[in-house]
Amino acid sequence: MTDKNRVRQEGLDARRGMTPEERAAASAEISKRVASSEEFRTAKTVLIYRAMPDEVDLCYLTQLPEAEGKRFCYPRIIGRGKMEALLPSGPEGWKEGKFGILEPDPETSSAVRQDEFDLILCPCTAFDMNGDRMGMGGGYYDRYLPGCLNAVIAAVAFDAQKVPEVPTEETDIRMEIVFSEKETYS
């Protein structure tokens, strides 16, 4: 097993090792931590995601009073290693995507340009204190983020996913901030 695969598996095991109640409580705390940040308070357009069962769930964030007036956009997979961002039309504007995750329905949602984002919140499997993040291995965010020139790039993760060092490659994008339930790393 390569270092990258080992670190990814450690992060996945850490978040899967939490009970659903622990994940829900930590997700709510992470959402509050994000909502209280200057980066979120000043953001008008935010890219977030719909969580897989063991990921940080950001649905809490969209329900907080601080979220009022913000545009929450979501990724949609459009090809191997490629994604776009869409603003869903409303609660009915979703359909199941490639990995079984709900994505905005492209028929009823609006496309959002990368330069419109003020804040991007990325999921991850593992992170380190340097801001290095490991995803699921498809490179979707690492390919998308370079075009987001006006955005603060942040990851959200459970503190249990923190590792001493994430092995990186030249194409991996370092996070400016990592929000966990216990701390904000920047």
HELIX and SHEET records of a PDB file:
HELIX    1   1 ASP A    3  ARG A   16  1                                  14    
HELIX    2   2 PRO A   20  ALA A   35  1                                  16    
HELIX    3   3 GLU A   38  THR A   42  1                                   5    
HELIX    4   4 CYS A   59  GLN A   63  1                                   5    
HELIX    5   5 PRO A   65  ALA A   67  5                                   3    
HELIX    6   6 GLN A  114  GLU A  116  5                                   3    
HELIX    7   7 TYR A  140  TYR A  144  1                                   5    
HELIX    8   8 LEU A  145  GLY A  147  5                                   3    
HELIX    9   9 ASP A  159  GLN A  161  5                                   3    
SHEET    1   A 8 SER A 110  ALA A 111  0                                        
SHEET    2   A 8 LYS A  82  LEU A  87 -1                                        
SHEET    3   A 8 ARG A  71  GLY A  79 -1                                        
SHEET    4   A 8 THR A  45  LEU A  47  1                                        
SHEET    5   A 8 LEU A 119  CYS A 122  1                                        
SHEET    6   A 8 VAL A 152  VAL A 156  1                                        
SHEET    7   A 8 ILE A 177  PHE A 179  1                                        
SHEET    8   A 8 THR A 184  TYR A 185 -1                                        
SHEET    1   B 2 TRP A  94  GLU A  96  0                                        
SHEET    2   B 2 LEU A 102  PRO A 104 -1                                        
SHEET    1   C 2 ALA A 126  PHE A 127  0                                        
SHEET    2   C 2 ARG A 133  MET A 134 -1                                        
END                                                                             
